[in-house]
């Protein structure tokens, strides 16, 4: 989701189309795919209330989108597992950059209530989400902070985060999923450098896109179609990395450790043994870096 891109900011009071699509794919996994489900999430669908015909949308075709929805639920589950692990280690702050329609706070209050959760996103999207949470009876608990950042006006996400109560002296989990591909390499490096200044024990989890030449030939047409859709929608993908390249970027930014989590790793962790063959495509992966 292009939440951190200056060029793509809109003040419309609605979520980004990409964020809405991801939320609906998470719901489709619950509604269409056979159990066991990697993630049970229909909260985003509740917030969007898209009407009965949403399943007929071309981008909701059950077969054509199965790999993509597997990818979005796998990355969400991976993040939840990481956050749960870090809470057990005493971390008490969780930051989502480009939060979109993330629903961790609503689905997992058992974990989220032990944290201060900061969701950073565009003002219009944040206002919409705030209103929908209230309208749906979900509310905003005291530990959940929606942090609107007007990048078009030159606001700093870091400054707004601190103003919202984030404690830079305490470790945190910082997550950025579905964002890096919309930003320049310079912008990604700047974000990494800022996060690398956090207190010792902090962890960053960031997704990134592999360049097309690193994707299996059999899967490449599907990713080419996705790239074309992104360009046609006015939010083209502009940054791609190799696993070695993204880890080098993390080291350049100042992180002490960095590791690569591939989609093969996610498939082994969340989709092994399924009879329906559901698995994530290999175009997007995780960088995990720690201070």
Phi, psi and omega per residue, in radians:
X1 nan 2.298 -3.036
X2 -1.412 0.926 -3.020
X3 -1.287 -0.409 -3.054
X4 -1.844 0.186 -3.086
X5 -1.609 2.144 -3.136
X6 -0.985 -0.721 -3.039
X7 -1.235 -0.403 -2.995
X8 -1.776 0.118 -3.105
X9 -1.240 2.391 3.056
X10 -2.323 2.510 3.136
X11 -1.667 0.188 3.060
X12 -1.091 2.473 -3.101
X13 -1.500 1.348 3.121
X14 -2.917 2.799 3.108
X15 -1.315 2.775 3.019
X16 -1.053 2.534 3.122
X17 -1.039 -0.656 3.131
X18 -1.119 -0.729 3.126
X19 -1.113 -0.705 3.119
X20 -1.124 -0.734 3.136
X21 -1.081 -0.757 3.129
X22 -1.088 -0.727 3.122
X23 -1.096 -0.700 3.129
X24 -1.221 -0.617 3.068
X25 -1.123 -0.665 3.078
X26 -1.089 -0.711 3.105
X27 -1.151 -0.685 3.136
X28 -1.063 -0.645 3.112
X29 -1.017 -0.737 3.123
X30 -1.199 -0.664 -3.011
X31 -1.531 -0.486 -2.983
X32 -1.942 -0.752 -3.061
X33 -1.363 2.615 -3.123
X34 -1.247 2.586 3.021
X35 -1.207 2.789 0.068
X36 -1.329 2.438 3.139
X37 -1.502 2.406 3.092
X38 -1.149 -0.604 -3.111
X39 -2.600 2.344 3.048
X40 -1.778 1.865 -3.059
X41 -2.578 1.765 2.990
X42 -2.024 0.165 -3.137
X43 -1.148 -0.746 3.101
X44 -1.037 -0.687 3.078
X45 -1.098 -0.716 3.103
X46 -1.072 -0.757 -3.141
X47 -1.151 -0.721 -3.080
X48 -1.292 -0.619 -3.117
X49 0.763 1.062 -2.975
X50 -1.349 -0.060 -3.083
X51 1.624 2.854 -3.004
X52 -1.186 -0.351 -3.036
X53 -1.538 0.088 -3.037
X54 -1.083 -0.511 -3.120
X55 -1.245 -0.254 3.126
X56 -1.550 -0.070 3.118
X57 -1.092 2.498 3.131
X58 -1.003 -0.600 -3.125
X59 -1.437 0.125 3.083
X60 -2.014 0.223 3.113
X61 -1.001 2.138 -3.022
X62 -1.010 -0.716 -3.112
X63 -1.380 -0.776 -3.052
X64 -1.182 -0.367 -3.079
X65 -1.957 0.132 -3.000
X66 -1.080 -0.680 3.116
X67 -1.139 -0.719 -3.115
X68 -1.182 -0.726 3.135
X69 -1.232 -0.532 3.025
X70 -1.097 -0.692 3.130
X71 -1.119 -0.752 -3.074
X72 -1.250 -0.593 3.120
X73 -1.329 -0.558 3.119
X74 -1.170 -0.760 -3.122
X75 -1.199 -0.624 3.101
X76 -1.151 -0.731 3.129
X77 -1.167 -0.699 3.122
X78 -1.051 -0.763 3.116
X79 -1.096 -0.770 3.141
X80 -1.067 -0.718 3.114
X81 -1.125 -0.703 3.123
X82 -1.119 -0.789 3.140
X83 -1.100 -0.766 3.121
X84 -1.035 -0.737 3.110
X85 -1.096 -0.748 -3.114
X86 -1.246 -0.583 3.054
X87 -1.072 -0.690 3.102
X88 -1.106 -0.412 3.113
X89 -1.600 0.069 3.056
X90 1.738 0.039 3.105
X91 -1.229 2.411 -3.054
X92 -2.182 0.136 3.127
X93 -2.281 2.448 -3.103
X94 -2.398 2.120 -3.104
X95 -2.035 2.248 3.072
X96 -1.962 1.977 3.094
X97 -1.567 2.126 -3.024
X98 1.232 0.963 -2.961
X99 -1.145 -0.564 -3.140
X100 0.999 -2.302 -3.137
X101 -1.816 0.685 3.052
X102 -1.045 2.443 -3.054
X103 -2.185 0.293 3.132
X104 -0.937 -0.780 -3.087
X105 -1.087 -0.580 -3.120
X106 -1.452 -0.599 -3.073
X107 -1.521 -0.526 -3.055
X108 -2.175 1.001 3.118
X109 -1.099 -0.354 3.106
X110 -1.091 -0.586 3.089
X111 -1.657 -0.808 -3.044
X112 -1.069 -0.604 -3.103
X113 -1.216 -0.190 3.075
X114 -1.596 0.059 -3.089
X115 -2.201 2.913 2.788
X116 -1.769 2.011 -3.045
X117 -1.764 2.183 -3.131
X118 -2.050 1.976 3.108
X119 -1.773 1.990 -3.101
X120 -1.766 2.222 3.112
X121 -2.868 -3.110 -3.110
X122 -1.153 2.612 -3.104
X123 -1.004 -0.781 -3.119
X124 -1.098 -0.767 3.119
X125 -1.133 -0.668 3.140
X126 -1.190 -0.706 3.109
X127 -1.113 -0.756 3.109
X128 -1.039 -0.820 -3.086
X129 -1.134 -0.723 3.112
X130 -1.018 -0.823 -3.118
X131 -1.123 -0.709 -3.114
X132 -1.236 -0.657 3.099
X133 -1.049 -0.716 3.121
X134 -1.210 -0.796 -3.099
X135 -1.098 -0.576 -3.128
X136 -1.513 0.042 3.102
X137 1.365 0.238 -3.124
X138 -1.551 -0.529 3.052
X139 1.177 -3.129 3.104
X140 -2.209 1.801 3.118
X141 -1.156 2.842 -3.050
X142 -1.094 -0.455 -3.093
X143 -1.501 -0.073 3.125
X144 -1.790 2.135 -3.116
X145 -2.063 2.003 3.011
X146 -1.533 2.041 -3.007
X147 -1.909 1.730 3.122
X148 -1.359 2.344 3.116
X149 -2.264 2.084 3.134
X150 -1.595 1.525 -3.114
X151 -1.127 -0.540 -3.135
X152 -1.099 -0.558 3.122
X153 -1.552 0.080 3.095
X154 1.466 0.264 3.117
X155 -1.183 2.567 3.095
X156 -1.645 2.183 3.125
X157 -1.097 -0.558 3.138
X158 -1.157 -0.815 3.142
X159 -1.098 -0.749 -3.134
X160 -1.154 -0.627 3.111
X161 -1.107 -0.799 3.120
X162 -1.120 -0.720 3.108
X163 -1.085 -0.497 -3.140
X164 -1.400 -0.042 3.077
X165 1.953 0.074 3.120
X166 -1.170 2.346 -3.105
X167 -1.760 1.881 -3.099
X168 -1.206 -0.222 -3.130
X169 -1.493 -0.203 -3.096
X170 -1.898 2.527 -3.139
X171 -1.149 2.765 -3.093
X172 -2.616 2.775 2.883
X173 -1.707 2.187 3.106
X174 -2.053 2.238 -3.046
X175 -2.189 2.371 3.047
X176 -2.379 1.815 -3.142
X177 -2.026 2.365 3.101
X178 1.192 0.499 -3.098
X179 -2.092 -0.742 -2.951
X180 -1.010 -0.540 -3.088
X181 -1.205 -0.342 -3.139
X182 -1.578 -0.138 -3.053
X183 -1.871 2.718 3.044
X184 -1.208 2.832 3.105
X185 -1.102 -0.597 3.114
X186 -1.130 -0.721 3.133
X187 -1.177 -0.684 3.091
X188 -1.114 -0.734 3.125
X189 -1.117 -0.699 3.126
X190 -1.097 -0.707 3.100
X191 -1.128 -0.784 3.125
X192 -1.066 -0.736 -3.140
X193 -1.097 -0.675 3.131
X194 -1.153 -0.783 -3.130
X195 -1.161 -0.570 -3.120
X196 -1.158 -0.248 3.110
X197 -1.477 -0.040 -3.121
X198 -1.171 2.923 -3.100
X199 -1.040 2.599 3.076
X200 -0.914 2.461 -3.100
X201 1.690 -0.095 3.106
X202 -1.335 2.631 -3.106
X203 -2.299 2.381 3.036
X204 -1.931 2.356 2.978
X205 -2.156 2.125 -3.075
X206 -2.385 2.315 3.042
X207 -1.518 2.676 3.072
X208 -2.563 2.753 3.117
X209 -1.647 2.388 2.977
X210 -1.338 2.562 3.035
X211 -1.167 2.656 -3.019
X212 -1.014 -0.557 -3.107
X213 -1.220 -0.219 3.108
X214 -1.700 0.021 -3.127
X215 -1.714 2.456 3.130
X216 -0.910 2.436 -3.092
X217 -0.985 -0.618 -3.111
X218 -1.176 -0.516 -3.115
X219 -1.671 -0.196 -3.011
X220 -1.054 -0.728 3.134
X221 -1.017 -0.648 3.127
X222 -1.097 -0.720 -3.134
X223 -1.277 -0.593 3.074
X224 -1.081 -0.696 3.099
X225 -1.102 -0.728 3.119
X226 -1.101 -0.730 3.114
X227 -1.090 -0.725 3.129
X228 -1.117 -0.700 3.117
X229 -1.112 -0.741 -3.141
X230 -1.098 -0.722 3.127
X231 -1.156 -0.744 -3.117
X232 -1.146 -0.503 -3.120
X233 -1.454 -0.044 3.134
X234 1.545 0.112 3.119
X235 -2.207 1.214 -3.069
X236 -1.202 2.647 3.011
X237 -1.333 2.301 -3.099
X238 -2.198 -0.198 -3.129
X239 -2.212 2.284 3.119
X240 -2.344 2.653 -3.084
X241 -2.471 2.709 2.884
X242 -1.601 2.816 3.089
X243 -0.983 -0.759 3.115
X244 -1.129 -0.665 -3.111
X245 -1.143 -0.717 -3.106
X246 -1.252 -0.594 3.119
X247 -1.247 -0.612 3.063
X248 -1.133 -0.670 3.097
X249 -1.077 -0.717 3.124
X250 -1.121 -0.728 3.119
X251 -1.158 -0.683 3.098
X252 -1.100 -0.584 -3.130
X253 -1.285 -0.309 3.089
X254 1.993 0.146 3.106
X255 -1.333 2.515 -3.131
X256 -1.313 -0.686 -3.123
X257 -2.334 2.643 3.097
X258 -2.609 2.451 3.065
X259 -2.449 2.754 -3.068
X260 -1.900 2.238 3.079
X261 -1.992 1.921 -3.060
X262 -1.470 2.938 3.052
X263 -1.188 -0.482 3.021
X264 -1.083 -0.674 3.082
X265 -1.091 -0.764 3.138
X266 -1.139 -0.697 3.129
X267 -1.119 -0.720 3.117
X268 -1.138 -0.572 -3.071
X269 -1.411 -0.658 -2.967
X270 -2.065 -0.288 -3.033
X271 -2.154 0.080 -3.117
X272 -1.100 2.384 3.049
X273 1.423 0.062 3.129
X274 -1.245 2.455 -3.141
X275 -1.435 -0.293 -3.095
X276 -1.625 -0.022 3.099
X277 1.266 0.200 -3.140
X278 -1.127 2.282 3.099
X279 -2.798 2.893 -3.110
X280 -1.453 2.499 2.991
X281 -1.249 2.883 -2.952
X282 -1.772 0.504 -3.099
X283 -1.588 -0.349 -3.081
X284 -2.196 2.516 -3.113
X285 -2.511 3.086 -3.104
X286 -1.921 2.481 2.839
X287 -1.844 2.230 3.028
X288 -2.023 2.092 -3.107
X289 -2.270 2.569 -3.094
X290 -2.345 2.554 3.065
X291 -1.488 nan nan
